[in-house]
């Protein structure tokens, strides 16, 4: 594996990772301060609920940033257009993708540290697996400069995280019967279907169409591309089944309440 650790990377990579960690700390504290002033029920939460409440604050912030940057680089920038560059798509990268990967590493490291510290109250073994695989794949792409297009596709799936977090907030606030909870559940279903099911199908189709380039990657990277995305895809399918069951229950309750009204 060729490590592209040049003068620029010596500054950009560590700085972006530290920025990701600092972002988590700052948003965690900001979420605590804003919630204590603007949400009456926050002060009545137990300490563990407050920790998770604040944790989901920086989780949402990272998800929005990662999805926005990934969408820009994949769709708007032209960096990965087939006719825009002579270089193979598997080799294309930019300072912005490097920076986003570093920030995401900082986020996953912070979140993983909190999960381990409070284990299993902030998440079980599936979260450890998800974060571990994510950090491994991002680190490999960052160090090698290969496969940025695929890591950005995976990072874009973070677009569903705000809906997951809002669902948890509403549940904790006793708003499961509200229209906002219903609409958010529908948005989560559609978003998950597009970002984590259909996009992964496109991911594998893209790999198949560019398999000659994928095969040219160093051995560890090649086998990682063949194994890590399918595992993440299976996890997404598992969670999607849970989302579908939850949505059916919510719709049935909404229908029954409408009849009684």
C-alpha beads as a LAMMPS data file, in Angstrom:
LAMMPS data file: protein, C-alpha beads

261 atoms
260 bonds

1 atom types
1 bond types

-500.0 500.0 xlo xhi
-500.0 500.0 ylo yhi
-500.0 500.0 zlo zhi

Masses

1 110.0

Atoms # bond

1 1 1 0.000 0.000 0.000
2 1 1 1.376 3.387 -1.000
3 1 1 0.846 5.840 1.841
4 1 1 0.415 9.353 0.458
5 1 1 1.707 11.051 3.597
6 1 1 3.115 14.200 2.048
7 1 1 3.648 17.651 3.603
8 1 1 0.000 18.630 3.151
9 1 1 -1.292 15.390 4.654
10 1 1 0.954 15.778 7.717
11 1 1 -1.121 18.824 8.609
12 1 1 -4.528 18.042 7.099
13 1 1 -5.067 14.521 8.423
14 1 1 -4.258 15.039 12.126
15 1 1 -5.958 18.446 12.107
16 1 1 -9.167 17.057 10.613
17 1 1 -9.283 14.162 13.093
18 1 1 -8.776 16.575 15.993
19 1 1 -11.435 18.837 14.453
20 1 1 -13.838 15.907 14.453
21 1 1 -13.177 15.201 18.133
22 1 1 -13.464 18.901 19.002
23 1 1 -16.702 19.154 17.014
24 1 1 -18.216 16.314 19.047
25 1 1 -17.231 17.948 22.330
26 1 1 -18.486 21.382 21.298
27 1 1 -21.838 20.162 19.944
28 1 1 -22.307 17.878 22.961
29 1 1 -21.945 20.864 25.276
30 1 1 -24.063 23.106 23.019
31 1 1 -26.829 20.492 22.926
32 1 1 -26.758 20.335 26.737
33 1 1 -26.970 24.107 27.129
34 1 1 -29.677 24.669 24.506
35 1 1 -31.783 21.729 25.704
36 1 1 -31.622 22.809 29.360
37 1 1 -32.912 26.267 28.382
38 1 1 -35.381 25.450 25.591
39 1 1 -36.771 22.009 26.502
40 1 1 -38.639 21.884 29.781
41 1 1 -38.428 18.115 30.124
42 1 1 -34.640 17.977 29.801
43 1 1 -33.972 18.792 33.452
44 1 1 -36.249 15.931 34.477
45 1 1 -34.290 13.312 32.565
46 1 1 -31.998 10.922 34.391
47 1 1 -28.253 11.260 33.856
48 1 1 -28.015 8.428 31.314
49 1 1 -30.820 9.881 29.205
50 1 1 -29.096 13.271 29.301
51 1 1 -25.841 11.691 28.114
52 1 1 -27.568 9.962 25.223
53 1 1 -29.579 13.097 24.423
54 1 1 -26.384 15.131 24.068
55 1 1 -24.594 12.296 22.254
56 1 1 -27.311 12.223 19.628
57 1 1 -26.807 15.958 19.190
58 1 1 -23.284 15.607 17.811
59 1 1 -24.333 12.427 15.987
60 1 1 -26.924 14.466 14.084
61 1 1 -24.460 17.277 13.369
62 1 1 -21.871 14.883 11.943
63 1 1 -24.508 13.089 9.866
64 1 1 -25.666 16.333 8.237
65 1 1 -22.083 17.438 7.506
66 1 1 -21.026 14.032 6.137
67 1 1 -24.111 13.703 3.927
68 1 1 -23.756 17.254 2.566
69 1 1 -20.042 16.905 1.731
70 1 1 -20.523 13.445 0.232
71 1 1 -23.413 14.642 -1.938
72 1 1 -21.361 17.601 -3.145
73 1 1 -18.327 15.512 -4.060
74 1 1 -20.290 12.656 -5.628
75 1 1 -22.936 14.618 -7.530
76 1 1 -22.080 18.299 -7.872
77 1 1 -18.283 18.585 -8.011
78 1 1 -17.747 16.406 -11.083
79 1 1 -14.770 14.767 -9.357
80 1 1 -16.036 11.267 -10.105
81 1 1 -17.692 11.896 -13.487
82 1 1 -16.619 9.331 -16.084
83 1 1 -15.708 11.989 -18.668
84 1 1 -14.294 14.613 -16.311
85 1 1 -10.878 13.150 -15.585
86 1 1 -8.411 10.833 -17.244
87 1 1 -7.477 9.191 -13.926
88 1 1 -9.238 6.010 -12.873
89 1 1 -12.257 6.695 -10.659
90 1 1 -10.809 4.435 -7.948
91 1 1 -7.785 6.778 -7.659
92 1 1 -9.610 10.110 -7.526
93 1 1 -9.608 12.152 -4.326
94 1 1 -9.496 15.732 -3.117
95 1 1 -8.426 17.674 -0.055
96 1 1 -12.122 17.919 0.879
97 1 1 -12.624 14.152 0.870
98 1 1 -9.453 13.771 2.953
99 1 1 -10.717 16.373 5.425
100 1 1 -14.177 14.803 5.656
101 1 1 -12.681 11.361 6.301
102 1 1 -10.533 12.814 9.073
103 1 1 -13.509 14.549 10.704
104 1 1 -15.529 11.334 10.461
105 1 1 -12.703 9.386 12.084
106 1 1 -12.731 11.904 14.929
107 1 1 -16.483 11.467 15.280
108 1 1 -16.396 7.663 15.238
109 1 1 -13.524 7.606 17.743
110 1 1 -15.423 9.900 20.132
111 1 1 -18.701 8.038 19.755
112 1 1 -16.988 4.657 20.131
113 1 1 -15.239 5.845 23.302
114 1 1 -18.587 6.879 24.776
115 1 1 -20.231 3.602 23.729
116 1 1 -17.467 1.605 25.412
117 1 1 -17.516 3.794 28.535
118 1 1 -21.276 3.382 29.012
119 1 1 -21.571 -0.055 27.378
120 1 1 -24.161 -1.298 26.596
121 1 1 -26.451 1.617 27.446
122 1 1 -25.512 3.739 24.396
123 1 1 -25.433 0.792 21.997
124 1 1 -24.755 -2.912 21.822
125 1 1 -22.338 -5.107 19.922
126 1 1 -23.824 -4.133 16.552
127 1 1 -22.717 -0.541 17.154
128 1 1 -19.194 -1.679 17.980
129 1 1 -19.118 -3.689 14.737
130 1 1 -20.526 -0.801 12.687
131 1 1 -18.105 1.782 14.103
132 1 1 -15.135 -0.575 13.886
133 1 1 -15.772 -1.401 10.229
134 1 1 -16.417 2.259 9.408
135 1 1 -13.151 3.438 10.984
136 1 1 -11.207 0.628 9.314
137 1 1 -12.577 1.423 5.850
138 1 1 -12.150 5.196 6.219
139 1 1 -8.587 4.838 7.536
140 1 1 -7.630 2.519 4.679
141 1 1 -8.998 4.916 2.066
142 1 1 -7.386 7.917 3.739
143 1 1 -3.928 6.342 3.977
144 1 1 -3.950 4.791 0.499
145 1 1 -5.830 7.475 -1.442
146 1 1 -7.859 4.682 -3.057
147 1 1 -11.607 4.142 -3.202
148 1 1 -12.725 7.552 -1.979
149 1 1 -15.794 7.302 -4.209
150 1 1 -17.005 4.241 -2.317
151 1 1 -16.331 5.635 1.154
152 1 1 -18.265 8.784 0.227
153 1 1 -21.216 6.647 -0.871
154 1 1 -21.192 4.922 2.495
155 1 1 -20.831 8.232 4.360
156 1 1 -23.863 9.593 2.507
157 1 1 -25.971 6.936 4.215
158 1 1 -25.517 8.997 7.392
159 1 1 -28.323 11.163 5.971
160 1 1 -30.793 8.836 7.724
161 1 1 -29.285 9.416 11.176
162 1 1 -31.190 12.681 11.962
163 1 1 -34.488 10.824 11.470
164 1 1 -33.345 8.016 13.775
165 1 1 -32.313 10.524 16.428
166 1 1 -35.519 12.573 16.135
167 1 1 -37.517 9.383 16.599
168 1 1 -35.626 8.686 19.831
169 1 1 -36.133 12.272 21.049
170 1 1 -39.878 12.138 20.396
171 1 1 -40.180 8.738 22.046
172 1 1 -38.382 9.961 25.168
173 1 1 -40.549 13.093 25.233
174 1 1 -43.730 10.986 25.157
175 1 1 -44.678 12.148 21.653
176 1 1 -45.115 8.742 20.023
177 1 1 -48.751 9.540 19.274
178 1 1 -48.007 12.843 17.533
179 1 1 -48.209 13.524 13.809
180 1 1 -44.556 14.585 13.851
181 1 1 -43.601 11.108 15.070
182 1 1 -45.657 9.545 12.261
183 1 1 -44.229 11.819 9.544
184 1 1 -40.693 11.315 10.818
185 1 1 -41.226 7.547 10.724
186 1 1 -42.356 7.750 7.100
187 1 1 -39.365 9.958 6.246
188 1 1 -37.055 7.475 7.968
189 1 1 -38.538 4.606 5.962
190 1 1 -38.159 6.423 2.627
191 1 1 -34.724 7.802 3.503
192 1 1 -33.426 4.420 4.642
193 1 1 -34.792 2.743 1.526
194 1 1 -33.047 5.263 -0.744
195 1 1 -29.790 5.903 1.154
196 1 1 -29.081 2.483 2.647
197 1 1 -30.803 -0.016 0.354
198 1 1 -31.026 1.414 -3.172
199 1 1 -27.725 3.306 -2.871
200 1 1 -25.957 0.120 -1.788
201 1 1 -27.410 -1.648 -4.830
202 1 1 -25.906 1.142 -6.960
203 1 1 -22.670 0.787 -4.969
204 1 1 -22.337 -2.893 -5.944
205 1 1 -23.358 -2.168 -9.548
206 1 1 -20.673 0.539 -9.747
207 1 1 -18.103 -1.896 -8.374
208 1 1 -19.089 -4.483 -10.977
209 1 1 -18.846 -1.997 -13.855
210 1 1 -15.444 -0.761 -12.634
211 1 1 -14.151 -4.097 -11.412
212 1 1 -10.997 -3.834 -13.520
213 1 1 -10.080 -0.740 -11.487
214 1 1 -11.123 -2.351 -8.193
215 1 1 -8.829 -5.303 -8.934
216 1 1 -5.881 -2.937 -9.410
217 1 1 -6.043 -1.856 -5.742
218 1 1 -3.472 -3.297 -3.322
219 1 1 -4.515 -6.722 -1.909
220 1 1 -5.738 -5.570 1.508
221 1 1 -7.818 -2.815 -0.068
222 1 1 -9.222 -5.151 -2.722
223 1 1 -10.373 -7.785 -0.245
224 1 1 -11.698 -5.090 2.095
225 1 1 -13.860 -3.661 -0.691
226 1 1 -15.209 -7.153 -1.328
227 1 1 -16.027 -7.887 2.331
228 1 1 -16.769 -4.728 4.341
229 1 1 -19.600 -3.258 2.180
230 1 1 -21.595 -6.538 2.115
231 1 1 -21.413 -6.726 5.926
232 1 1 -22.635 -3.127 6.247
233 1 1 -25.345 -3.858 3.691
234 1 1 -26.590 -6.845 5.709
235 1 1 -26.685 -4.692 8.833
236 1 1 -28.700 -2.063 6.943
237 1 1 -31.158 -4.732 5.800
238 1 1 -31.492 -6.022 9.367
239 1 1 -32.246 -2.517 10.687
240 1 1 -34.578 -1.835 7.737
241 1 1 -36.691 -4.835 8.733
242 1 1 -36.985 -3.354 12.214
243 1 1 -37.953 0.042 10.744
244 1 1 -40.640 -1.596 8.607
245 1 1 -42.112 -3.408 11.624
246 1 1 -42.096 -0.206 13.647
247 1 1 -43.734 1.756 10.843
248 1 1 -46.506 -0.843 10.434
249 1 1 -47.249 -0.664 14.168
250 1 1 -47.307 3.141 14.102
251 1 1 -49.611 3.258 11.072
252 1 1 -51.971 0.731 12.648
253 1 1 -52.160 2.778 15.851
254 1 1 -52.750 5.970 13.857
255 1 1 -55.532 4.275 11.909
256 1 1 -57.197 2.998 15.077
257 1 1 -57.016 6.409 16.759
258 1 1 -58.510 8.017 13.650
259 1 1 -61.459 5.632 13.803
260 1 1 -62.114 6.337 17.487
261 1 1 -62.013 10.084 16.797

Bonds

1 1 1 2
2 1 2 3
3 1 3 4
4 1 4 5
5 1 5 6
6 1 6 7
7 1 7 8
8 1 8 9
9 1 9 10
10 1 10 11
11 1 11 12
12 1 12 13
13 1 13 14
14 1 14 15
15 1 15 16
16 1 16 17
17 1 17 18
18 1 18 19
19 1 19 20
20 1 20 21
21 1 21 22
22 1 22 23
23 1 23 24
24 1 24 25
25 1 25 26
26 1 26 27
27 1 27 28
28 1 28 29
29 1 29 30
30 1 30 31
31 1 31 32
32 1 32 33
33 1 33 34
34 1 34 35
35 1 35 36
36 1 36 37
37 1 37 38
38 1 38 39
39 1 39 40
40 1 40 41
41 1 41 42
42 1 42 43
43 1 43 44
44 1 44 45
45 1 45 46
46 1 46 47
47 1 47 48
48 1 48 49
49 1 49 50
50 1 50 51
51 1 51 52
52 1 52 53
53 1 53 54
54 1 54 55
55 1 55 56
56 1 56 57
57 1 57 58
58 1 58 59
59 1 59 60
60 1 60 61
61 1 61 62
62 1 62 63
63 1 63 64
64 1 64 65
65 1 65 66
66 1 66 67
67 1 67 68
68 1 68 69
69 1 69 70
70 1 70 71
71 1 71 72
72 1 72 73
73 1 73 74
74 1 74 75
75 1 75 76
76 1 76 77
77 1 77 78
78 1 78 79
79 1 79 80
80 1 80 81
81 1 81 82
82 1 82 83
83 1 83 84
84 1 84 85
85 1 85 86
86 1 86 87
87 1 87 88
88 1 88 89
89 1 89 90
90 1 90 91
91 1 91 92
92 1 92 93
93 1 93 94
94 1 94 95
95 1 95 96
96 1 96 97
97 1 97 98
98 1 98 99
99 1 99 100
100 1 100 101
101 1 101 102
102 1 102 103
103 1 103 104
104 1 104 105
105 1 105 106
106 1 106 107
107 1 107 108
108 1 108 109
109 1 109 110
110 1 110 111
111 1 111 112
112 1 112 113
113 1 113 114
114 1 114 115
115 1 115 116
116 1 116 117
117 1 117 118
118 1 118 119
119 1 119 120
120 1 120 121
121 1 121 122
122 1 122 123
123 1 123 124
124 1 124 125
125 1 125 126
126 1 126 127
127 1 127 128
128 1 128 129
129 1 129 130
130 1 130 131
131 1 131 132
132 1 132 133
133 1 133 134
134 1 134 135
135 1 135 136
136 1 136 137
137 1 137 138
138 1 138 139
139 1 139 140
140 1 140 141
141 1 141 142
142 1 142 143
143 1 143 144
144 1 144 145
145 1 145 146
146 1 146 147
147 1 147 148
148 1 148 149
149 1 149 150
150 1 150 151
151 1 151 152
152 1 152 153
153 1 153 154
154 1 154 155
155 1 155 156
156 1 156 157
157 1 157 158
158 1 158 159
159 1 159 160
160 1 160 161
161 1 161 162
162 1 162 163
163 1 163 164
164 1 164 165
165 1 165 166
166 1 166 167
167 1 167 168
168 1 168 169
169 1 169 170
170 1 170 171
171 1 171 172
172 1 172 173
173 1 173 174
174 1 174 175
175 1 175 176
176 1 176 177
177 1 177 178
178 1 178 179
179 1 179 180
180 1 180 181
181 1 181 182
182 1 182 183
183 1 183 184
184 1 184 185
185 1 185 186
186 1 186 187
187 1 187 188
188 1 188 189
189 1 189 190
190 1 190 191
191 1 191 192
192 1 192 193
193 1 193 194
194 1 194 195
195 1 195 196
196 1 196 197
197 1 197 198
198 1 198 199
199 1 199 200
200 1 200 201
201 1 201 202
202 1 202 203
203 1 203 204
204 1 204 205
205 1 205 206
206 1 206 207
207 1 207 208
208 1 208 209
209 1 209 210
210 1 210 211
211 1 211 212
212 1 212 213
213 1 213 214
214 1 214 215
215 1 215 216
216 1 216 217
217 1 217 218
218 1 218 219
219 1 219 220
220 1 220 221
221 1 221 222
222 1 222 223
223 1 223 224
224 1 224 225
225 1 225 226
226 1 226 227
227 1 227 228
228 1 228 229
229 1 229 230
230 1 230 231
231 1 231 232
232 1 232 233
233 1 233 234
234 1 234 235
235 1 235 236
236 1 236 237
237 1 237 238
238 1 238 239
239 1 239 240
240 1 240 241
241 1 241 242
242 1 242 243
243 1 243 244
244 1 244 245
245 1 245 246
246 1 246 247
247 1 247 248
248 1 248 249
249 1 249 250
250 1 250 251
251 1 251 252
252 1 252 253
253 1 253 254
254 1 254 255
255 1 255 256
256 1 256 257
257 1 257 258
258 1 258 259
259 1 259 260
260 1 260 261
